[in-house]
Amino acid sequence: MPHAPPLGALLPQYRAGSALSCEPVDEGLLNRGWRLCTTRGRFFLKHHFDPETATPAAIDRQHRATRRLARLGVPVAPALPGRDGHTVVVVGGHCYALHPWIEGRHRHGGQLTEAQCERLGALLGAVHAGLERVMPGSEPRTPSRTGFPGVPDPAASADPADTFALIDDLLAQVRRHRPADSFDALARHRLLERRELLERHADRRPPRGGAVGWVHGDFHPFNLLYQGEAPAAIVDWDRLGVRPRAEEAVRAAAIFFVRPAGPLDLLKVRAYARAYRRTAGATPSQLVAAVHRVWWERLNDFWMLRWHYERGDRRADPQFPAASALAVWWTREYEAVCEAFAD
């Protein structure tokens, strides 16, 4: 955490009492926040620092969405209003928001029973159905976020010609890295392997995306808190936007249910997908089309290596072995994955 929040300027704008303690919360890759204990309770203080999503208007849209979803019974932690009634406070040009502290823990798909996987799919379906009810129909501007996790361009699929150029560039960076280590060896192996897969499947590039709707935008284990067996709160709505909904369902499953060696747990995927389709009103054909697009996305996606070699940011390194193996396994078991999402 690069700096402490300006509590002296922030807290007078809330009815939150005086600060007793303030500790950084460092789980996740793109979040910046603190666990704040005051004379009036415990809170989560969030600093919205991403320049593409941290405008007061965008944050206010997130906050309106979570308030409305809460009224529908979706587990969220809506932002608290300040003394002026607004939920966004700007101090020194930075946007902050205060949320109730939700006690809970994150759970990966490997920790969920089959019944809990059904509940997870139903929860995401309820989010999509709920957003369709509470959000306006107009589509916001959704910039391309090439190189960032979980936020693909909602329309165009990756061009393999661009990916081949990126692979060559990353291979050159791997060769230049000194001292060479085991991560470099794995990166080189996966880059060469991926180039071969793309050469073999370049003619399977999917068309532009299908039906879109409002989505959470970053639904994964670090953005879902459990209390006991039940989901307690979906957090981090920074990527709220209009994108293909079925693709979010597939993308989330590929994160929740990937095993350490790369395969997806298809029994759990099947339970999750069946509940999602029922709750969101999605058809098997929509899920199969989404499987194809997300599979293609995974074949062309190297954001973890770009973070490592271009930005010197190693926070995603522990995810790379399973994520890179998943693309290879998914290609080999393509039909079985489609069947699991459509059954």
N, C-alpha and C positions, 0 to 999 in steps of 0.2 A: 504494500500500500504506500503510495508515494508521499502522502501528506495527510495530516489530520483534518477533519472537516471544521469549518468555521462555526463552531457551536455557539459562540458568543453572539453572532449575527443571526443564526438560524433559530435557536430555541425561543427567543422572544416573539417570533412570528407564529408559534404554535402554543397551544395550551398544554404543554408537555412537562412543565415543571423545570427543575434545575438538573443538570447532568451530574450523575454519580460515577459513571464509567462509560467508556466508549472504546470498543474493541473491533478491529477490522475483521470482516468476514471474507475469506479469500477463496472459497470454493467456487468452481466454475472458471471459465476462461475470459469472459468479457465483462464481468461484473465489477463494480466498485461500491462497497457498502460497509456499514458498521452496525454492530449490535450495541444499541444505546440503552443504558439504564438511567432513569431519572427518578426524581421524587414522586412521579406520577405513573410509573410503570416501565415496561420494557418495549422497545421499538426497534424497527429496522430503518436505518437512515440510508437512502440510496443517492449516490451521485450519478446523474445521467451525463456521461462524458463522451459518448460516441457522437462525433459531429454530424453524422447523417441521421441520427434518430433522437438527438437531444434538444430539439427545438421545443419551446413551451407548447406550441400547438400540437406537435406529435405526442408529447408526453400527456397532455390533457386528453387527447383522444384515447390513449391507453387507459387512463384513469376512469374516464366515462365508461369505457367498455367493461372494466372489471366491476365497477359499481352495479352496472346493469346485469352482468352475469351473476353477481352475488344474489341479486333479487330472484334469479331463476334457480338458485340452489347450487350453482357451480362453486366448488371450493376455491376461493381466491382470498387475497388480503388487500382490499382496496386501500388506496392512499388516503391519509387523513387530511381534512381541510385545515388550513391555517386560519388565523384570526380574521383575515379578509375573505374567507370562504374559498379561496383558491388552493389547489393541491400542489402546485408547483411554486417553489420559492427560488428566486434567482439572487445569488450572492456573488459578487465579483465576476459576473458574466457566466457563472456556472449554475446549472439547474439541479435542485435537490428535491426529494420527496420523502415524507415520513410515513411509514407503514406500521401497523401493529406487528409485534414480534410473534411469529408462529413457531412454537416448539415442535420439532419433528426431525426426521432423518430422511436421507435419500435412499432409494432402493432400486437396484438394478434388476433387470428382468430375471436374472438367475436366482434372485431372492424371492421371486413371486411364485405362488402356486398357480395352477391352471385357472382356477376360479378368480384369482386376483388379476390374471392377465385379461380375462374377460372384463373385469371391472375397469381395467386400464383402457381397453378399447372403447368401452361404453363411455368412459369419462371424456376421451378425446372426441368421440362422436357428439357428446352433449355440448362440448365447447363449440364445435363447428355449427351444430344446429342452433345453439344459443346465440352465437355471433350473427347468424343469419337473421335472427329475430330482432336483435338490439342495435345493429350497426346500419348506417345508411348504405344504400345500394351503389353510390358512386364510388369509383375506384380511385384510390390515392395514387400519387406518383410513387412508383416502386423502383428505385435505382438498381442497376446491376451491381452485384456485390462479389464479383469474381475474386476468389482467393479468401473468402470469409466463410466460416462454417455455418451450415444450416440456412443460408439465405441465397439460393440460386436465382438467376434471372427467371421470372415466372413464365416466360414465353419461349425463348429460343433455347434449343438444346446445344450442347457443346459441339464445336466443329473439330473433328479429329486432326485437321491440319494444324490448328492452333495448339492442340495438345501435343502433337509430335514435336513442335518447336519448343514447347515448355519442357518436355522430357529431355531434349538435348541440352537445354540450358541448365536444368537441375543436375544432369549427369556431370556437366562441366564443373558445377559448384561442388559436387561430391568429390570429384577428383582433386580439386584444389584444397579441400579442407584438411588442415593439419593441426594436431596429429590425427590420423585416421583412427576411427574407433568402430565398435560393433554397430552403432547406428548407421554409420556411413556404408558399411557392408550390406546391411539389410536394405537401406534406401536404394543402393545401386541394383541389388537383385530385383527389388520390386519395380523399379523404373524400367529395367530391361524386359521384365516379364510383362508389364503393362503395355509396353510398346508392341510386343508380339501379339498380345490379345487384341489390341486396337487394330493392328494390321489385318487380323483375321476377321474382325467383326465391324470394320469401318462402314460397311453397307447397311448396318442396322441402326443408323442414327434415327432417333424418333422424330416425328413431326412436332410442330409447336404445341404447347400445352393445351389441355382441354378446358372444361368448365372450371371457373375460379370462384372463390368465395373468401370471406374473412377467415384468417387462421391465426393461431398463436404465433407461429413463425419460428419457434425454437423449442419444441416440445421434446424434452429428453430428461434423463434421471436427475440431473442437477437442478432442474427447474420444477421439480415436483417433490413436495414434502409429505411424508407419511407420519401419522400418529397411530402407532400400533399397526393394525392391518389395513387401515383406511387412509385414502388420500386426504390430506388436511388442507393443502393449498398449492395451486399452480402459481408460480412466481415468474418474474422477469418477462414482461410483455413488450419488451423493446422492439421486437420484430413483428408486432402486430401489423398485418397488411392483407391485401387481396392477392391470393395466389391459388394454384390448384390444390384443392383441399385433400383429395385422395393421395396426392404426393406427400403431404405432411404426414398422413397416416402411415404410409410405407416408410418414409424417412425415419420417423420416430421408432418404428418397429426394428429397423436396421441398427438403431443405437441401443434400444432396450434389450434386444434379444440376441445380440451377437455374442458368441462364446469366445473365450480367450484365444483359441486357435483359428478363429475366423468364421466358422459356420454359424448360421442362424438356427435357433431352436424352433423348428417348424411346428412342433406340437403347440408351443405357446403362441407362436405367430397365428396359427389357425384359430385358436380360442380368441385372441385379441381382435383379429380381423373380422371374425363373425360378429362379435359384439359391436365393433365399430360400424360395420355396414348396417346393422339393425338400427342403431341409435342415430346415425347420421343420414340414413336413407340412401346410402351409396350402393351401387350395383356391383356385382362381381366383375363385369367388363370394365368398369371405371377403375377398380383396384388393379386389374391385370395391366391396363394401360399405364397406370401409375408405377407399377413394378418395373415395367420396361424403361420408363423415363428415369427412375431413380437408379436402376442398374446402370444405365448409360452415364448418368451423372457420376456414379462411383468410379466407373472406368476412366473418366476424364478428370477426376478431382485429385488435386495434390496440395490442398491447403495446408496440411500438416507439415509437408516438406518445405513449402514456401515459408511458413513461419520459422522453421528451424534454420534454413539456409539463407533466406533473404532478410529476415528480421532478427535473427539471433534469438528468437523466442522459443524456448523449449517446453513450454507448459503443456503442449499437446503431444509431446514425444511418447508418453506412456500409452496413448491410444493408438499409435501408429501400427504396431504389430498386428493387432486384431483387425483394425480397419483396412489395412492393405491386403491382408489375407482374405477378408470378406469379398473383395471384388473378384478375386480368382475363384473362390468357392462358388459365388453367386453365378458366375458365367458357366461353370460346369453344371450346376444344379438349377439352371434357369427355369425349366419346366416345373420342377418340384416347388420352387418358390412361388411361381404364379398360381399353382394349384392350392397352396396353403392360404394365400390371400383371397382366393375366389371360392373356396369350399364352403 
